[in-house]
């Protein structure tokens, strides 16, 4: 049966090829398994091609997909690869490779991701001498992304980027194993980036309702990330069947899992982008800061668009008999999505680092950058604004959060109001917050001027009856002094107390 079927197929396709290849093709066709013959007999008529029309068969992409689905469901991996190689020989398919595309993508994304992460960590340590939870989660994402890149290189070395019929059958298990690890790392990386961004929001915005929304969104992202990671790990039973298709096993429909994961990722991206919009309306930023803020959310929007484009590449994901070629678009957009998301998460810290180490790049800060009572406790671009107050709570006084650097000491100012006077308490600390901004100097000057002006002046002494009253000397602590007129002529008849300053 196998021999007669093979000869029949050979008789149909032999006229379409060169005579010198006939013996080679006959040898290849004789290797088609009964499972492959059955799938061909079922799928060729279903796509509208006749068994004699090899031109239709070779040009039909639908035939390739339906035959692949039949082979993957009913035949072994070796039988599927053997049929793919035979079809490539019969249809005279040329040798193609996307290795260069993979290599360029790997180099560019690695350089961009690692540079952005390095600048973020250097800035945070230099300005804050510590790292927050958002920094720790983004560090985990960078490590996961680095492993994702490493396994991508291993995939390329194993033949990823070539058609499956151009790869040795012995390399397929190793290639499928690296791809399986890459799927898991993608899910982990995306989850860590989202949690990091939400922790950044929590550090910047103090509003209670906003923080509750952040925690709810974070729980949603963490739960979905853990769920899809577990599904990815246990997509087949036994797990080894994922890369050892010669064994017996069964798998879930991972194409449906990938679609569900992609759709939920897009929904979460939209939520994370829109979440701080209401809070950002209260920020009073100058033109440069607005551009920086819009740039960050523009990159975030690009991440969301990348996720949407990635959806189209999932049509054949997990359903193709040529995964080493057909899964290249999915891998490309997944890598671009994770790299762009990490860069977006690092943008606020990068801007703060530029202001700290190279302020002339973005231009000098202006007075419009000063903090307003409606602003969050920290700047959106991650500038180091201390939140400790000497006494009491912050009640909308922007200067109570204002440090100025003199030498190596930082002076923090707070106002302690009493019924009789207003004092300025200055406490020195050895922290090294280097603001170096004109707006802080202006705010401090205005604050000190207002504080000194509000101080009551001491009452003048009552003049002695035997001595002529002396005109009061102007106080050096006030900007404007109303002079008291000399009343020497009436002093002998009536004694008056000199009026104090109101």
Secondary structure, DSSP 8 states (H G I E B T S, - for coil): -HHHHHHHHHHHHGGGS-GGGHHHHHHHHTT--HHHHHHHHHHHHHTT--TT-HHHHHH-HHHHHHHHHHHHHHS-HHHHHHHHHHHHHHTT----B-HHHHHHHHHHHHHHHHHHHHHHHHHHHHHHSS--HHHHHHHHHHHHHHHHHHHHHHHHHHTTTB-GGGS-GGGHHHHHHHHHHHHHHHHHHHHHHHHHHHHHHHHH---HHHHHHHHHHHHHHHHHHHHHHHHHHTSEESGGGGT-TTS--EE--HHHHHHHHHHHHHHHHHHHHHHTHHHHTT----HHHHHHHHHHHHHHHHHHHHHHHHHHTTSSTTT-S-HHHHTHHHHHHHHHHHHHHHHHHHHHHHHHHHHHH-GGGT----GGGS--TTS-SS-TT--------SSS---S-GGGG-EEEETTEEEEEEEEE-SS-EEEEEEEE--------HHHHHHHHHHHHHHHHTS---------TTS--------TT-S---------TTTTT---------
